[in-house]
């Protein structure tokens, strides 16, 4: 039989695996969306004779680079990881938001259920995520 005392040590690995799978899903969704859009933008740039500065395709590439930073695929933080001190940098990636959501869920776990205040906090965080996506200047 396996040592029961080793079970709690497995949870951080399980958490990292779940976060990684979530990030892989986000990355795949981004790729699925960007592939056809990039082809259309290349054709559009060629037809409109856009130079490098005017290129919609190049703007898409910059957006893709920003999304790479936001998804942060291969940097799966440990559950006890400290968020970055720079608030703008810290809340500009998936790891920060997963940590926030995880904190709310852990707080509610003490009661054995998700209370209305916990639901409100989660809705607040999801609202902030959506606001960050819709900020002017966040897209090129």
N, C-alpha and C positions, 0 to 999 in steps of 0.2 A: 504494500500500500504506500501511497505517497504521503509525505509529511504534510499534515493539515496546517501547520504553522507557516508554511510557504504560500498559502492561498492569498493572504492580503498583499503580498509582494507582486502578485500577478495583476492586480487591478490597474496599476499605472500602465502596464503594457497593453492591457485590454483597452483602456481609455485611449492610448496613443494610436492603437489600431483603428478604433472607431473614428477618431478625428482624421486620421490619414484617409480612410475610405470616404468620409464626407468631403474632404478636400479634393480627392481624386474625382468625385462626382462633379464638384464645382468646376474643376479644370476641364473635364470632358464636356460639360455643358457649354463652357466658354468656347472650346475648340469647335464644337458642332455649330455654334452660332457664327463664329468668326470665319469659318471656311467659305460658306457661300457668299457672305458679305464681302470678304476680301476679293473674291473673283469679280463680283459686280463692281466694286470700287476700282479695280485695275482697268476694267473695260471703260468705265466712266472717265478715269484719268486719261486714258489713251484717246478716247473720242473728244474730250474737252481740251486735249493737249496741255494738261496741267504739268507744271514743272515740279521740282522736289518740294518747294515751299508751299505750293498749292495742292499737293497730292493728298487726296482723301485716303488713299491706301497707306501713306506714311503716317497719317493721323491715327488710323486704325492700329498700326504697329505700335505707336506710342501708348495707345489705350491698352493694347495687349501687354505691354511691358508693365504698366501700372497694375493691371489685373494679376500679373505674376507676383508682384510684391504683395498685393492684397491677399491672394490665396496662400502664398508662402508655403507651397506644397511640401517641401522636404524638411521644414523646420517644425516638427511636432513638439511643442513645449510640454514639459512635465506638468502635472496637475498643480504642483506647488510653485510653479515658475512665477517670478515677479514680473509684472508688466513694466514696460519701458517707462522711464521718467518723463520723457517728452510725450505729452498727452496726444498731440496730433499724430505723431508717429505710432503711438501705442494703439489708438483706436482706428488705425488705417489698415488693419489686417484681420483675417478670420480668427487667428489665435486669441486676440484680445476679446472678441465678441463671444467666442466659445467659453472662455474663462468667466466672463460676466454671467452668461446664462447658467453655467455650471454652478457658480456661487449661489445664484437664486434658488436653483433646484436643491442644492445641499442644505440651504437654510430652511427650506420647506420640508425636507426629508425628516427633520426632527419631529414635526407634527404628524408625519405619516401621510400627508396629502399636500396638494398644491393649493394654498389659500388664495383668496382674491387679491391680496397685496402682492403675492408672488406672481400671479398672472399679470397684474398691472405692471410690475417691474419688467417682466419678459416682453410685454407689449411695448413698453417704453424703449427697451434696448432694440427691438426689431424696428421701431419707428426711427431711431437714430441711425440704424444701418441704412434704411431706405433714404433718409435725408442726406447721408454722406454720399450715396450713389447719385442723388439728384442735384447736388451742389453745382452751381455754375463754376466753371473752371476745372471741375474734376474730370470732365470729358474734353477731348481735343476734337 
